[in-house]
């Protein structure tokens, strides 16, 4: 590592040979010196990194290989489950397009879009697990769980709920645009014009007039479907409504991997087999089972609504198959938890 301090001191010593110390403005001197020497420091750091980068990449490849060897059965079962859910979704989407039903068009759109998102998140989780980041995988599982809960809620509460859900995008879009306009200068972006906001505000006003003031709130689309509440609707209310609130402890734990609370300072999954206190800043081969199994369950929950929208015999068969593959994922990861892999091989 380059010692910046010593380099700067040497420059200053040369400077003081020709200058009186009492006449030196040290703040200006420090600013000028740092500005002048930073490009050289950066080049030096980049050169050092280029020298070690190939070794680090090879170590990462070796880790991936050995991690996949330990959790081979679990990763294989999860990958099959994910690809099966994605394939089922694609097949039923094709059927829906060939046999459209205007009485379900809003549910179709909302649930199909959420299913595509669930498949994407599941593949991201798989990538994180195979590369040794179980706590990151659990953090992404939180998003997958949210998608599954919302899809189930929309399925159970019909077309009006689905339409409100889709229209609520306009409200959220306006909020983002207003925030962007407020901070555009600091983000070094061109501020939004009045015209851009003016075009969107009337749309939001129309929606609020139609659905009430609560529509502009977070989850404002869900107020008509949930029992009256004294405060604002929260995700946990929707979660409870669809009987998936038993996942709340894991959801809360996953939040610790996202937010900056002190409880999230130490990775819980990645260090689950560590015998000594460790500050982990990289990969781990521990803790894949729980996030892997939770991913399988939540993706199954996100896939069921598509199948339930299409009353076919195939729908019932696929739901039974997905329950089976979800159980297979759990069993396969249990096998990996006790498998020994020689990391020195």
C-alpha positions as CSV (number, residue, x, y, z in Angstrom):
1,X,0.0,0.0,0.0
2,X,1.4,3.5,-0.9
3,X,2.1,5.6,2.2
4,X,0.6,8.9,1.2
5,X,1.8,10.6,4.3
6,X,5.5,10.0,3.7
7,X,5.3,11.1,0.1
8,X,3.6,14.4,1.0
9,X,6.1,15.0,3.9
10,X,9.0,14.6,1.4
11,X,7.4,17.2,-0.9
12,X,6.9,19.6,2.0
13,X,10.5,19.2,3.2
14,X,11.7,20.3,-0.2
15,X,9.3,23.2,-0.2
16,X,10.4,24.4,3.2
17,X,14.0,24.5,2.1
18,X,13.1,27.6,0.0
19,X,10.3,29.1,2.1
20,X,9.9,30.5,5.6
21,X,7.6,28.3,7.7
22,X,5.9,31.3,9.3
23,X,4.9,32.6,5.9
24,X,3.3,29.3,4.7
25,X,-0.5,29.0,4.4
26,X,-0.7,25.3,5.4
27,X,-4.4,24.8,4.3
28,X,-3.6,26.1,0.8
29,X,-0.4,24.0,0.8
30,X,-2.2,20.9,1.8
31,X,-4.9,21.4,-0.8
32,X,-2.4,22.1,-3.6
33,X,-0.2,19.2,-2.7
34,X,-3.1,16.7,-2.5
35,X,-4.4,17.9,-5.9
36,X,-1.0,17.7,-7.5
37,X,-0.1,14.2,-6.1
38,X,-3.5,12.4,-6.3
39,X,-3.2,11.4,-10.0
40,X,0.2,9.8,-9.3
41,X,-1.2,8.0,-6.3
42,X,-4.1,6.7,-8.3
43,X,-1.9,5.4,-11.0
44,X,0.2,3.6,-8.4
45,X,-2.8,2.0,-6.8
46,X,-4.2,0.9,-10.1
47,X,-0.8,-0.7,-11.0
48,X,-0.7,-2.6,-7.7
49,X,-4.3,-3.8,-8.3
50,X,-3.5,-4.9,-11.8
51,X,-0.7,-7.1,-10.4
52,X,-2.9,-8.9,-7.9
53,X,-6.2,-9.0,-9.8
54,X,-5.5,-12.2,-11.8
55,X,-4.7,-14.1,-8.6
56,X,-7.9,-12.8,-6.9
57,X,-10.0,-13.8,-9.9
58,X,-8.5,-17.3,-9.9
59,X,-9.3,-17.6,-6.2
60,X,-12.8,-16.5,-6.9
61,X,-13.2,-19.2,-9.6
62,X,-11.8,-21.8,-7.3
63,X,-14.2,-20.8,-4.6
64,X,-17.2,-21.0,-7.0
65,X,-16.1,-24.5,-8.0
66,X,-15.7,-25.7,-4.5
67,X,-18.9,-24.0,-3.2
68,X,-20.9,-25.6,-5.9
69,X,-19.3,-28.9,-5.1
70,X,-20.4,-28.7,-1.5
71,X,-24.0,-27.5,-2.2
72,X,-24.3,-29.3,-5.6
73,X,-27.6,-31.0,-4.9
74,X,-29.2,-28.0,-3.4
75,X,-28.1,-25.7,-6.2
76,X,-29.2,-28.2,-8.8
77,X,-32.6,-28.6,-7.2
78,X,-33.1,-24.9,-6.8
79,X,-32.0,-24.2,-10.4
80,X,-34.5,-26.8,-11.7
81,X,-37.2,-25.3,-9.6
82,X,-36.6,-21.8,-10.8
83,X,-36.4,-22.8,-14.4
84,X,-39.6,-24.9,-14.1
85,X,-41.5,-22.0,-12.5
86,X,-40.3,-19.7,-15.3
87,X,-41.2,-22.2,-18.0
88,X,-44.7,-22.7,-16.5
89,X,-45.2,-19.0,-16.4
90,X,-44.2,-18.7,-20.1
91,X,-46.6,-21.5,-21.1
92,X,-49.5,-20.1,-19.3
93,X,-48.9,-16.6,-20.5
94,X,-49.0,-18.0,-24.1
95,X,-52.3,-19.6,-23.3
96,X,-53.7,-16.4,-21.8
97,X,-52.7,-14.5,-24.9
98,X,-54.4,-17.0,-27.1
99,X,-57.5,-17.1,-25.0
100,X,-57.9,-13.6,-23.5
101,X,-60.6,-12.9,-20.9
102,X,-61.6,-9.2,-20.4
103,X,-62.9,-10.1,-17.0
104,X,-59.4,-10.9,-15.8
105,X,-57.3,-8.5,-17.9
106,X,-56.0,-6.3,-15.0
107,X,-55.2,-9.4,-12.9
108,X,-53.5,-10.9,-15.9
109,X,-51.3,-7.9,-16.4
110,X,-50.4,-7.4,-12.7
111,X,-49.8,-11.0,-11.9
112,X,-47.9,-11.8,-15.1
113,X,-45.6,-8.8,-14.7
114,X,-45.0,-9.7,-11.0
115,X,-44.2,-13.3,-12.0
116,X,-41.6,-12.2,-14.5
117,X,-40.1,-10.1,-11.7
118,X,-40.1,-13.0,-9.3
119,X,-38.3,-15.2,-11.9
120,X,-35.7,-12.5,-12.3
121,X,-35.1,-12.0,-8.6
122,X,-34.9,-15.8,-8.1
123,X,-32.1,-16.0,-10.7
124,X,-30.3,-13.2,-9.0
125,X,-30.6,-15.1,-5.7
126,X,-29.2,-18.2,-7.4
127,X,-26.2,-16.2,-8.7
128,X,-25.6,-14.8,-5.2
129,X,-25.8,-18.2,-3.5
130,X,-23.5,-20.0,-6.0
131,X,-20.9,-17.2,-5.6
132,X,-20.9,-17.3,-1.8
133,X,-23.2,-14.5,-0.7
134,X,-26.0,-16.1,1.3
135,X,-26.9,-12.9,3.3
136,X,-27.1,-11.0,0.0
137,X,-29.4,-13.7,-1.3
138,X,-31.6,-13.4,1.8
139,X,-31.8,-9.7,1.2
140,X,-33.0,-10.3,-2.4
141,X,-35.4,-13.0,-1.0
142,X,-37.2,-10.2,0.9
143,X,-38.1,-8.6,-2.5
144,X,-39.2,-12.0,-3.8
145,X,-41.5,-12.5,-0.8
146,X,-43.0,-9.1,-1.4
147,X,-43.8,-9.9,-5.0
148,X,-45.4,-13.2,-3.9
149,X,-47.5,-11.6,-1.3
150,X,-48.7,-8.8,-3.6
151,X,-49.6,-11.3,-6.4
152,X,-51.6,-13.4,-4.0
153,X,-53.4,-10.4,-2.6
154,X,-54.4,-9.2,-6.1
155,X,-55.6,-12.7,-7.0
156,X,-57.8,-12.9,-4.0
157,X,-59.3,-9.4,-4.3
158,X,-60.2,-9.3,-8.0
159,X,-60.2,-6.9,-10.9
160,X,-60.8,-3.6,-9.0
161,X,-57.8,-4.2,-6.8
162,X,-55.6,-5.2,-9.8
163,X,-56.7,-2.1,-11.7
164,X,-55.9,0.2,-8.7
165,X,-52.5,-1.5,-8.3
166,X,-51.6,-0.8,-11.9
167,X,-52.9,2.8,-11.8
168,X,-50.9,3.5,-8.6
169,X,-47.8,3.5,-10.7
170,X,-48.7,7.0,-11.8
171,X,-48.7,8.2,-8.1
172,X,-45.3,6.6,-7.4
173,X,-43.9,8.0,-10.7
174,X,-44.9,11.5,-9.7
175,X,-43.3,11.1,-6.3
176,X,-40.0,10.0,-7.9
177,X,-40.1,12.8,-10.4
178,X,-40.7,15.4,-7.6
179,X,-37.7,14.0,-5.6
180,X,-35.6,14.0,-8.7
181,X,-36.4,17.6,-9.5
182,X,-35.6,18.6,-5.9
183,X,-32.1,17.0,-6.0
184,X,-31.3,17.2,-9.7
185,X,-28.6,19.9,-9.2
186,X,-26.7,17.8,-6.6
187,X,-27.0,14.8,-8.8
188,X,-25.5,16.8,-11.7
189,X,-28.7,16.1,-13.8
190,X,-30.9,18.4,-15.8
191,X,-33.9,19.4,-13.6
192,X,-37.3,18.4,-14.8
193,X,-39.3,21.1,-16.5
194,X,-42.6,22.4,-15.2
195,X,-44.3,20.9,-18.3
196,X,-43.1,17.4,-17.4
197,X,-44.6,17.6,-14.0
198,X,-47.7,19.4,-15.1
199,X,-48.5,16.6,-17.5
200,X,-48.5,14.1,-14.7
201,X,-50.1,15.9,-11.9
202,X,-53.6,16.1,-13.5
203,X,-53.5,12.3,-13.9
204,X,-52.8,11.8,-10.2
205,X,-55.5,14.3,-9.3
206,X,-58.0,12.4,-11.3
207,X,-57.1,9.1,-9.6
208,X,-57.3,10.7,-6.1
209,X,-60.7,12.2,-7.0
210,X,-61.9,8.8,-8.2
211,X,-60.4,6.6,-5.4
212,X,-60.0,9.0,-2.5
213,X,-57.2,10.8,-0.7
214,X,-55.8,7.5,0.6
215,X,-54.8,6.5,-2.9
216,X,-51.8,8.8,-2.8
217,X,-50.4,6.9,0.2
218,X,-48.0,4.0,0.0
219,X,-50.1,0.9,-0.8
220,X,-52.9,3.3,-1.5
221,X,-54.3,0.9,-4.1
222,X,-55.0,-1.7,-1.3
223,X,-57.3,0.4,0.9
224,X,-60.5,-0.7,-0.7
225,X,-59.7,-4.4,-0.2
226,X,-58.4,-4.2,3.4
227,X,-60.6,-3.6,6.5
228,X,-60.5,0.0,7.8
229,X,-57.4,0.9,9.6
230,X,-56.6,3.8,11.9
231,X,-53.2,4.5,10.4
232,X,-51.7,3.8,7.0
233,X,-51.6,0.4,5.4
234,X,-48.2,-1.3,5.7
235,X,-46.9,-4.3,3.9
236,X,-47.3,-6.4,7.0
237,X,-51.1,-5.8,6.8
238,X,-51.2,-7.2,3.2
239,X,-49.0,-10.0,4.3
240,X,-51.4,-10.9,7.1
241,X,-54.4,-10.7,4.9
242,X,-53.0,-13.5,2.6
243,X,-51.9,-15.6,5.5
244,X,-48.2,-15.3,4.8
245,X,-47.3,-13.3,7.9
246,X,-45.6,-16.3,9.5
247,X,-42.6,-15.3,7.3
248,X,-42.3,-12.0,9.2
249,X,-39.3,-13.1,11.4
250,X,-37.3,-14.0,8.3
251,X,-38.5,-10.9,6.5
252,X,-37.3,-8.7,9.4
253,X,-34.0,-10.5,9.5
254,X,-33.6,-9.9,5.8
255,X,-34.2,-6.2,6.4
256,X,-31.1,-6.2,8.5
257,X,-29.0,-7.1,5.5
258,X,-30.4,-4.1,3.6
259,X,-30.6,-1.3,6.2
260,X,-27.8,0.2,8.3
261,X,-29.0,-0.9,11.7
262,X,-26.4,-2.3,14.1
263,X,-28.0,-5.7,14.1
264,X,-27.0,-6.1,10.5
265,X,-23.3,-5.4,11.1
266,X,-22.5,-9.1,11.2
267,X,-23.6,-11.5,8.4
268,X,-25.7,-14.2,10.0
269,X,-25.9,-16.8,7.3
270,X,-22.4,-16.5,5.9
271,X,-20.8,-16.9,9.4
272,X,-23.2,-19.5,10.7
273,X,-20.4,-22.1,10.9
274,X,-17.6,-19.8,12.1
275,X,-16.0,-20.7,15.4
276,X,-14.4,-17.3,16.0
277,X,-15.5,-13.7,15.7
278,X,-14.9,-12.6,12.1
279,X,-15.4,-9.4,10.0
280,X,-16.5,-10.8,6.7
281,X,-16.0,-8.7,3.6
282,X,-16.1,-11.5,1.0
283,X,-17.4,-14.9,0.1
284,X,-18.5,-17.7,2.4
285,X,-19.5,-21.3,1.8
286,X,-21.9,-21.4,4.7
287,X,-25.6,-20.7,5.2
288,X,-26.9,-21.5,1.7
289,X,-29.8,-23.7,2.8
290,X,-32.2,-21.3,4.4
291,X,-32.2,-18.6,1.7
292,X,-32.3,-21.3,-1.0
293,X,-35.3,-23.0,0.5
294,X,-37.1,-19.7,1.1
295,X,-36.5,-18.7,-2.5
296,X,-38.1,-21.9,-3.7
297,X,-41.2,-21.4,-1.5
298,X,-41.7,-17.7,-2.4
299,X,-41.2,-18.4,-6.1
300,X,-43.8,-21.1,-5.8
301,X,-46.2,-18.6,-4.1
302,X,-45.5,-16.1,-6.9
303,X,-46.2,-18.8,-9.6
304,X,-49.5,-20.2,-8.2
305,X,-51.6,-17.0,-8.9
306,X,-51.0,-17.5,-12.7
307,X,-52.0,-21.1,-12.5
308,X,-55.1,-20.2,-10.4
309,X,-56.2,-17.6,-12.9
310,X,-56.4,-20.3,-15.6
311,X,-58.8,-23.1,-14.5
312,X,-57.2,-26.1,-16.3
313,X,-56.3,-29.6,-15.2
314,X,-52.7,-28.7,-16.0
315,X,-52.9,-25.9,-13.4
316,X,-53.6,-28.3,-10.6
317,X,-51.0,-30.8,-11.8
318,X,-48.3,-28.0,-12.0
319,X,-49.2,-26.7,-8.5
320,X,-48.7,-30.2,-7.1
321,X,-45.4,-30.6,-9.0
322,X,-44.1,-27.2,-7.7
323,X,-44.9,-28.2,-4.2
324,X,-42.9,-31.3,-4.7
325,X,-39.9,-29.5,-6.2
326,X,-40.0,-27.0,-3.3
327,X,-39.7,-29.9,-0.9
328,X,-36.9,-31.3,-2.9
329,X,-35.0,-28.1,-2.6
330,X,-35.1,-28.3,1.2
331,X,-34.0,-31.9,1.3
332,X,-31.1,-31.2,-1.2
333,X,-29.7,-28.3,0.8
334,X,-29.8,-30.4,4.0
335,X,-27.4,-32.8,2.2
336,X,-25.1,-30.0,1.4
337,X,-24.9,-28.7,5.0
338,X,-23.2,-31.9,6.1
339,X,-21.0,-32.5,3.0
340,X,-17.3,-32.2,3.4
341,X,-15.2,-30.5,0.6
342,X,-11.4,-30.3,0.7
343,X,-10.7,-26.6,0.2
344,X,-7.0,-27.3,-0.2
345,X,-7.6,-29.5,-3.3
